[in-house]
Amino acid sequence: MMDVEMQSTAWRMRSDGADWAAVGRELGCAPQVAAAMARQHEKTTDEAAAKDQLSLFEA
């Protein structure tokens, strides 16, 4: 399992304009691994947001 902080960093750096090679260097991993971390972060946050939004309407 990937570290949540590293996932967040990968996502943030990429959204700030860094290329995958730069993100990988910063995190000490291959660019492909950095991309996978960012995708996992996005998936996790999207799932949490969807769950929270559904609970708003279940009252």
N, C-alpha and C positions, 0 to 999 in steps of 0.2 A: 504494500500500500504506500502511496506517495504521501509525503508530508503536506498537510493542508497549507502551511505557510509558503512552501515552495510552489505549490499549485497557484496560489494567489499571486505570488511574485511573478511567475511566468505569465499569467494572464494580464497582470497590470503592465508589465514591461512591453508585452506585445501590443496591448491597446494604446500604449504611449508611443508606439512607432518603432520599437526595436525589432530587428529581424531575428529569426529563430537562432541563428548562429550566435548573436550577441546574448540572447537570453540563455542559451546553453552554456556559454562561457561564464556568465554571471553565476549560474546555478551549479556549475561543475559537471555538466552532463552533455550528452549529444543533443543536437538541435531537434531530432525526432522525439526524444524523451521530453524536452522542454515543451514541445507542441502537445504531447500527450497530457502533460501536467495541466496546461492551460485548458484543454478540452475537458478534463475531469473537473476542474474548478467550475467551469461554465455549467456543466451538467449538474453538479452538486448544488450550485446556487439556484439554477433554474428549477430543480426539483423542490428545493426548500421554499422558493417563492410561490410555486404552484400550490403546494400544501397549505401555506399560510393564506393564500387568496381563497382557496376553497373553504377554509374554516371561517372566514369572514361571512360567508353566505349561508352557513349551516345553522345560524342562530335561531 
